[in-house]
Amino acid sequence: MFSRYKKPASSTLPATTSAPAASVQKAPSAPSAKAGTPPPQRRQNQAQPSAQAIAADKEKKRKERMSELKVELHKSLLDNLNLGALETASEGELRQEIVSISTEALEGMSIVLNKEERSNLFQELYDEVMGLGPLEPLLKDDTVNDILVNGPQQIFIERDGRLELSHITFKDERHLLRIIDKIVSAVGRRVDESNPYVDARLADGSRFNAMVPPIAVDGSLVSIRKFKKEKLAIDDLVRFGAFTEEMAAYLQAAVSTRLNIIVSGGTGSGKTTTLNALSSFIDNAERILTIEDTAELQLQQIHVGRMESRPANVEGKGAVTQRDCLRNALRMRPDRIIVGETRGEEVIDMLQAMNTGHDGSMTTIHANSARDGVSRLENMIAMSGIEMPIKAVRAQIASAVNLIVQASRLQDGSRRMTSITELTGMEGEVISMQEIFRYERLGLAADGKIIGRFTATGVRSNFADRFKQWGFELPPSIYEPIAAE
């Protein structure tokens, strides 16, 4: 055993000489004979428990025993590990130390486990000490996109756009709260009854949100949007079927010629992924400043300044909003400003930045269509408390925003760029818009997959001359719609 990682001899293992109550298996007693027992031929007709039910019951009891055993061993580890010395220990040393202490504890409890059970138990103990407990395997699984916890006994995961219930659970609410506290304390935030919800970021960049009782009625609610390790480029999204090469060529021209772009869509529709991909067309010579509530953007340029808002402290002071960051960014000589998501009063400063020399700026908003996106911008301006005539508000929007890219998540879980729409100015008191590309749904396959296609609308881009002046001569054919079959 690594003596430098073990506490002084005064801290010893618990004097437990027998296994926990739940880990002791007792042989099932034979049913007692009762008066009036049905004759054998009638007993045969009675419903007997199926083999699957018996196996499921055995598996449930085994999990309960292992869960209680893990709690006991975790207590032993906390009593015996020198947590201060562990900060400089390598992963291999720490794993060996956990195995050594746990093995000693198991021997003291007179518990025998097979090789697979011991291996799984030691891995779970390592995750409890150094990681996020039951969530660790899900965080390491690259096929999992979202982790949604509804109390200690329900953990849902999203794979390929579909939600499914995982077999992983927490022991109880205290166990779940301990993991939540471990996450938020690592980034200097807190969550308790007086502050029952929190946004944070995991070490790998994944977005974390939690809400605890009494606001969460049936147990703490946790949502983790996993951070993609690989940076998806435009070519990747084209290969995945998110949009076509013609749409990609158009978007490259739009970004490179510094059009102001808004990516619109619902929750989980791929807005941030689309924004990341669009940013790949920005030249390395430009200075980019990003502003987010939770830093998620993965810009690939060399000259990027990243900012993240901050909530108030325990005393209700020290909050730094996206609007504060945006105002300060205007004094930092940016060529482009990218706001991760515009959702409040910062919309005023964003539109002003787009109108005052920061062409090529981008942001995302929550909306179901391009027209809804414009209405949402109007509503956010109204909520900011600034009293302006509706015509002036719309004129400001029409002048600032050039392009709205609509991302949608379809019912089969796939994500598509369903519309690319240009804002062309004002007609009276209405913002005029023209759709350049769209996604047409044609039907539903037997396996539930959406059948559809991307097509141009036949409308020539209002910025075609601008594209040509900047050296992007798009062929007229990309604006031709696909003939109906």
Backbone hydrogen bonds, N-H to C=O, Kabsch-Sander energy under -0.5 kcal/mol:
donor,donor_aa,acceptor,acceptor_aa,energy
3,S,1,M,-1.1
5,Y,2,F,-1.6
6,K,3,S,-0.9
7,K,80,N,-2.9
11,S,8,P,-2.3
12,T,10,S,-0.9
16,T,14,P,-2.9
17,T,15,A,-0.6
23,S,20,P,-1.5
24,V,20,P,-0.7
24,V,21,A,-1.0
25,Q,23,S,-0.6
26,K,24,V,-0.5
37,T,34,K,-1.0
42,R,39,P,-1.0
43,R,39,P,-2.0
44,Q,40,P,-1.8
45,N,42,R,-0.9
46,Q,42,R,-0.6
46,Q,43,R,-1.2
54,I,50,S,-2.1
55,A,51,A,-2.5
56,A,52,Q,-2.6
57,D,53,A,-2.2
58,K,54,I,-2.3
59,E,55,A,-2.5
60,K,56,A,-2.3
61,K,57,D,-2.4
62,R,58,K,-2.4
63,K,59,E,-2.4
64,E,60,K,-2.2
65,R,61,K,-2.5
66,M,62,R,-2.6
67,S,63,K,-2.4
68,E,64,E,-2.3
69,L,65,R,-2.4
70,K,66,M,-2.4
71,V,67,S,-1.7
72,E,68,E,-2.0
73,L,69,L,-2.6
74,H,70,K,-2.5
75,K,71,V,-2.0
76,S,72,E,-1.9
77,L,73,L,-2.5
78,L,74,H,-2.4
79,D,75,K,-2.0
80,N,76,S,-1.6
81,L,77,L,-3.3
82,N,5,Y,-3.7
83,L,81,L,-1.2
85,A,82,N,-0.6
86,L,82,N,-1.3
87,E,84,G,-0.9
88,T,85,A,-1.2
89,A,86,L,-1.1
94,L,90,S,-2.3
95,R,91,E,-2.7
96,Q,92,G,-2.2
97,E,93,E,-2.2
98,I,94,L,-2.5
99,V,95,R,-2.4
100,S,96,Q,-2.3
101,I,97,E,-2.6
102,S,98,I,-2.6
103,T,99,V,-2.5
104,E,100,S,-2.0
105,A,101,I,-2.1
106,L,102,S,-2.7
107,E,103,T,-2.2
108,G,104,E,-1.8
109,M,105,A,-1.6
110,S,106,L,-0.6
110,S,107,E,-0.8
111,I,106,L,-2.3
118,R,114,N,-2.5
119,S,115,K,-2.3
120,N,116,E,-2.6
121,L,117,E,-2.5
122,F,118,R,-2.7
123,Q,119,S,-2.0
124,E,120,N,-2.3
125,L,121,L,-2.2
126,Y,122,F,-2.0
127,D,123,Q,-2.2
128,E,124,E,-2.0
129,V,125,L,-2.2
130,M,126,Y,-3.0
131,G,126,Y,-0.6
131,G,127,D,-1.3
133,G,127,D,-1.7
135,L,132,L,-1.8
136,E,133,G,-1.8
139,L,135,L,-2.2
140,K,136,E,-1.9
141,D,137,P,-0.8
142,D,140,K,-0.8
144,V,141,D,-1.5
145,N,143,T,-0.5
145,N,158,E,-2.9
146,D,158,E,-0.7
147,I,224,I,-2.2
148,L,156,F,-3.1
149,V,222,V,-3.0
150,N,148,L,-0.6
150,N,154,Q,-2.6
151,G,149,V,-0.6
151,G,220,S,-2.3
154,Q,151,G,-1.0
156,F,148,L,-3.4
157,I,164,E,-2.8
158,E,146,D,-1.9
159,R,157,I,-0.5
159,R,162,R,-2.6
162,R,159,R,-2.1
164,E,157,I,-2.5
166,S,155,I,-2.7
170,F,152,P,-3.3
176,L,172,D,-1.8
177,L,173,E,-2.8
178,R,174,R,-2.0
179,I,175,H,-1.7
180,I,176,L,-2.3
181,D,177,L,-2.6
182,K,178,R,-1.8
183,I,179,I,-1.8
184,V,180,I,-2.4
185,S,181,D,-2.3
186,A,182,K,-0.8
187,V,183,I,-0.5
187,V,184,V,-0.9
188,G,185,S,-1.2
189,R,184,V,-2.8
192,D,195,N,-1.4
198,V,210,A,-2.2
200,A,208,F,-2.8
202,L,206,S,-2.5
205,G,202,L,-1.9
207,R,225,R,-2.3
208,F,200,A,-2.6
209,N,223,S,-2.4
210,A,198,V,-2.2
211,M,221,L,-2.4
212,V,196,P,-2.6
215,I,212,V,-1.1
216,A,212,V,-1.1
217,V,215,I,-0.8
219,G,216,A,-0.8
221,L,211,M,-3.0
222,V,149,V,-2.1
223,S,209,N,-2.9
224,I,147,I,-2.7
225,R,207,R,-2.3
226,K,145,N,-2.3
226,K,224,I,-0.8
232,L,230,E,-0.8
233,A,231,K,-0.5
237,L,233,A,-1.9
238,V,234,I,-2.3
239,R,235,D,-2.2
240,F,236,D,-2.1
241,G,237,L,-0.6
241,G,238,V,-0.8
242,A,237,L,-2.8
243,F,237,L,-0.6
248,A,244,T,-2.1
249,A,245,E,-2.5
250,Y,246,E,-2.0
251,L,247,M,-2.6
252,Q,248,A,-2.4
253,A,249,A,-1.9
254,A,250,Y,-2.3
255,V,251,L,-2.6
256,S,252,Q,-2.5
257,T,253,A,-1.9
258,R,255,V,-1.6
259,L,254,A,-2.4
261,I,259,L,-0.5
261,I,361,S,-1.9
262,I,403,L,-2.5
263,V,363,T,-2.7
264,S,262,I,-0.6
264,S,405,V,-3.1
265,G,365,I,-1.3
266,G,407,A,-0.6
269,S,266,G,-1.6
274,T,270,G,-2.4
275,L,271,K,-2.6
276,N,272,T,-2.6
277,A,273,T,-2.2
278,L,274,T,-2.7
279,S,275,L,-2.0
280,S,276,N,-0.6
280,S,277,A,-1.1
281,F,278,L,-1.8
282,I,279,S,-1.7
286,E,283,D,-1.5
288,I,286,E,-0.6
288,I,303,H,-2.4
289,L,336,R,-2.0
290,T,305,G,-2.8
291,I,338,I,-2.4
292,E,307,M,-1.6
304,V,302,I,-0.8
305,G,288,I,-2.8
306,R,304,V,-0.5
307,M,290,T,-2.1
309,S,292,E,-2.3
310,R,320,V,-2.8
313,N,317,K,-3.5
316,G,313,N,-2.0
320,V,310,R,-2.8
325,C,321,T,-2.0
326,L,322,Q,-2.6
327,R,323,R,-2.6
328,N,324,D,-2.0
329,A,325,C,-2.3
330,L,326,L,-1.4
331,R,328,N,-1.4
332,M,329,A,-1.9
335,D,287,R,-2.6
336,R,287,R,-1.9
338,I,289,L,-2.8
339,V,337,I,-0.5
339,V,362,M,-2.2
340,G,291,I,-3.2
340,G,338,I,-0.5
342,T,364,T,-2.9
343,R,341,E,-0.6
347,V,344,G,-1.9
348,I,345,E,-1.4
349,D,345,E,-0.5
350,M,346,E,-2.3
351,L,347,V,-2.6
352,Q,348,I,-2.2
353,A,349,D,-2.3
354,M,350,M,-2.1
355,N,351,L,-1.4
356,T,352,Q,-0.8
356,T,353,A,-0.8
358,H,353,A,-1.6
360,G,258,R,-0.7
361,S,358,H,-0.9
362,M,337,I,-1.7
363,T,261,I,-1.4
364,T,339,V,-0.7
365,I,263,V,-1.9
367,A,265,G,-0.8
367,A,365,I,-0.7
373,G,369,S,-2.1
374,V,370,A,-1.7
375,S,371,R,-1.9
376,R,372,D,-2.4
377,L,373,G,-1.9
378,E,374,V,-2.0
379,N,375,S,-2.3
380,M,376,R,-2.4
381,I,377,L,-2.0
382,A,378,E,-2.1
383,M,379,N,-2.5
384,S,380,M,-1.1
385,G,382,A,-1.4
386,I,381,I,-0.9
387,E,385,G,-0.6
388,M,386,I,-0.8
393,V,389,P,-2.2
394,R,390,I,-2.5
395,A,391,K,-2.2
396,Q,392,A,-2.1
397,I,393,V,-2.1
398,A,394,R,-2.9
399,S,395,A,-1.9
400,A,396,Q,-1.8
401,V,397,I,-2.9
402,N,260,N,-1.9
403,L,260,N,-1.9
404,I,421,T,-2.9
405,V,262,I,-2.9
406,Q,404,I,-0.6
406,Q,419,S,-2.9
407,A,264,S,-3.4
407,A,405,V,-0.6
408,S,416,R,-2.8
410,L,408,S,-0.6
410,L,414,S,-2.8
413,G,410,L,-2.1
416,R,408,S,-2.5
417,M,242,A,-2.7
418,T,406,Q,-1.0
418,T,416,R,-1.1
419,S,406,Q,-1.2
420,I,437,F,-2.1
421,T,404,I,-2.5
422,E,434,Q,-3.0
423,L,402,N,-1.9
424,T,422,E,-0.6
424,T,432,S,-2.2
425,G,432,S,-0.8
427,E,430,V,-3.1
429,E,427,E,-0.6
430,V,427,E,-1.5
432,S,425,G,-2.6
434,Q,422,E,-2.3
436,I,420,I,-3.1
437,F,420,I,-1.2
438,R,455,T,-2.4
439,Y,418,T,-2.0
440,E,438,R,-0.5
440,E,453,R,-3.3
441,R,439,Y,-0.5
442,L,451,I,-3.3
443,G,451,I,-1.7
445,A,449,K,-3.1
448,G,445,A,-1.7
451,I,443,G,-2.8
452,G,450,I,-0.6
453,R,440,E,-2.2
455,T,438,R,-2.4
456,A,480,E,-0.5
457,T,436,I,-2.2
458,G,479,Y,-0.7
464,A,461,S,-1.3
467,F,463,F,-2.7
468,K,464,A,-2.1
469,Q,465,D,-2.3
470,W,466,R,-1.6
471,G,468,K,-1.3
472,F,467,F,-3.3
473,E,471,G,-0.7
474,L,472,F,-1.2
478,I,475,P,-1.8
479,Y,476,P,-1.5
480,E,477,S,-1.6
